[in-house]
Amino acid sequence: MRVAHPFPRARADVPAGRTERARSRTPRGRGGPAEHSSRTRRMWPPPYARMVAMDVIISAPRLASDLAGPNPPVVLDIRWQLGGPNLRHAYEEAHLPGASYLDLDTELAGPAGAAGRHPLPDPEVFGAAVRAAGVSADRDVVVYDGGLGWAAARAWWLLRWTGHPSVRVLDGGFATWSGPVESGRPAPAAGTFVPVPGALPLLDADGAASLARTGLLLDARAAERYRGDVEPIDRVGGHIPGAVSAPTTGNVTATGHFLPAAELADRFRSLGADGGTEVGVYCGSGVSGAHEVLALAVAGIPAALYVGSWSEWSGDGTRPVATGPDPR
């Protein structure tokens, strides 16, 4: 797996994980050229594979209890809509007690361009935003959105990738909350969290192409976009050759709650995540893909995220495009 680290490493005390030379191989049942022997990759499963459901999602009743306790978590509101104005006005009308708002388009992503529609944010911008919201490394964080879960998952992934040890997503989002709400903008005490990337694996375009040949690359978009039947946003329709269709909408119930961990594990196993295969995910622009990485974490399966995703891949005219229902 090719792992990209666009942020500079600022501390040496964050484990980078062991590396080994990837042996040239063609996994059972997946054709295509073997990975070049000079490519490095992280050991698989990586150290964070021990994440379980209780570590990544939280129910509304449990959050209500934690907020009433002696060490309440920092709560972040990430409500967002694709292609529309931010939802700060909805946040100011009603939000969970003490929650601070973060804007996905400007604080959890950089400007759109060749790197995709929602590339990684500038580390200084991201760090300043989460510190202003009260985030510190020694205090739990809970993130939520309107209920779809995609935006909250993007915040979860960024915080975990940059080294925060305890971040959970409110399962079902704001729609599932029946407790008290507040209006206006709270003024939390400033936090001290300093982002240091590398705690979760990150794919670039070359790494995604390689993983589609040597491991399992999941496409979290709707099946019709994967097939290339329609493409409402990006330059062309289709998918990365070798990627497997796995719409992230299949990871949740009709109410937006995640399926039980065992059901998710069965789903991903049927797609090829057999426990020994490296797994990566992409989507349109690194938002719904983060939701699929979260679903995989609920199932106990570690996965890398290709943040640039289809918006970066399809914008590069030199990259191959596959269409139809089959990976190749």
NORPEQUI-V255509 format. One record per pair of residues at least 12 apart in sequence whose ideal C-beta (glycine too) atoms are under 7 Angstrom apart, sorted by the first residue. I is the first residue (numbers start at 1). J is the second residue. Records with the same first field share a line. If there is no record, write none. Layout:
I = J, J
This chain:
1 = 41, 42, 201, 203, 207, 211, 278, 304
2 = 39, 203, 204, 206, 207, 210
3 = 42, 201, 202, 203, 207
4 = 202, 203, 204, 207
5 = 197, 198, 202
6 = 120
7 = 123, 195, 197
9 = 196, 198
10 = 194, 196
11 = 196
14 = 163, 196, 198, 199
15 = 47
16 = 198
17 = 42, 43, 46, 47
18 = 43
19 = 40, 41, 42
20 = 43
21 = 37, 40
22 = 35, 39, 40, 41
23 = 37
24 = 36, 37
25 = 214
27 = 214, 215, 277
32 = 213, 242
33 = 213
34 = 214
35 = 210, 213, 214
39 = 210
42 = 201
44 = 278
45 = 302
46 = 201, 302
48 = 199, 200, 302
49 = 302
51 = 297
52 = 300
53 = 261, 298
56 = 168, 169, 294, 297, 298
57 = 168, 169, 171, 258, 298
58 = 142, 168, 170, 171
59 = 171
60 = 170, 172, 176, 177, 178
63 = 142, 170
64 = 179
67 = 97
73 = 139, 140, 141, 142
74 = 133, 134, 135, 139, 141
75 = 96, 98, 99, 142
76 = 99, 100, 102, 133, 141, 143, 155
77 = 91, 95, 96, 99, 100, 101, 144
78 = 102, 104, 143, 144, 145, 151, 152, 155
79 = 91, 145, 146, 151, 174
80 = 104, 145, 151
86 = 103, 105
88 = 101, 103
92 = 183, 184, 185
93 = 183
94 = 181, 183
95 = 181, 182
96 = 144, 177, 181
97 = 180, 182
98 = 186, 188
100 = 133, 134, 186, 188
102 = 129, 133, 155
104 = 151, 154
107 = 121, 125, 126, 129
108 = 121, 126, 154, 155, 158
109 = 121
110 = 122
114 = 315
115 = 308, 312
116 = 285, 286, 307, 308, 309, 311, 312
117 = 284, 285, 311
118 = 285, 286, 287
119 = 307, 308
120 = 307
123 = 195
126 = 158, 195
127 = 193, 194, 195
130 = 191, 193
131 = 190, 191, 192, 193
132 = 190
133 = 188, 191
134 = 188, 189, 190, 191
135 = 191, 193
136 = 191, 192, 193
137 = 164, 165, 193
140 = 166
141 = 159, 164, 166, 167
142 = 168, 170
143 = 155, 156, 167, 169
144 = 169, 170, 173, 174
145 = 173, 174
146 = 173, 174, 175
147 = 172, 173, 174, 175, 256
148 = 173, 256
149 = 169, 173, 252, 256, 291
150 = 287, 288, 291
151 = 287
152 = 169, 170, 173
153 = 169, 290, 291, 294
154 = 287, 290
156 = 169, 294
157 = 200, 290, 293, 305
160 = 199, 200
161 = 197, 199, 200, 202
162 = 195, 196, 197, 199
163 = 195, 196, 199
164 = 193
169 = 294
171 = 257, 258
172 = 255, 256, 257
173 = 256
175 = 256
201 = 304
202 = 304, 305, 307
203 = 280, 304, 305, 306
204 = 308
205 = 308, 312, 313, 319
208 = 240, 280, 282, 306
209 = 240
211 = 278, 280
212 = 240, 241, 242, 243
213 = 242
215 = 277, 278, 279, 280
216 = 244, 272, 273, 277, 278, 279
217 = 240, 242, 243, 244, 280, 282
218 = 243, 244, 246, 271, 279, 281, 292
219 = 239, 243, 244, 245, 246, 282
220 = 246, 247, 248, 281, 282, 283, 288, 289, 291, 292
221 = 247, 283, 284, 288, 310
222 = 247
223 = 245, 247
225 = 237
226 = 239, 245
227 = 323, 324, 325
228 = 323
233 = 284
234 = 284, 310, 311, 314
235 = 314, 315
236 = 314, 321
237 = 323
238 = 321, 322, 323
239 = 322
240 = 282, 313
241 = 320, 322, 328
242 = 327, 328
243 = 327
244 = 271, 272, 327
246 = 271, 292
248 = 288, 291, 292, 295
250 = 267
251 = 264, 292, 295
258 = 295, 298
261 = 298, 299, 300
264 = 295, 298, 299
265 = 299, 300
268 = 296, 299, 301
273 = 301
279 = 296, 301, 303
280 = 303, 304, 306
281 = 293, 303, 305, 306
282 = 306, 309, 310
283 = 309, 310
284 = 309, 310, 311
285 = 309, 311
286 = 305, 307, 308, 309
289 = 305, 306, 309
290 = 305
293 = 305
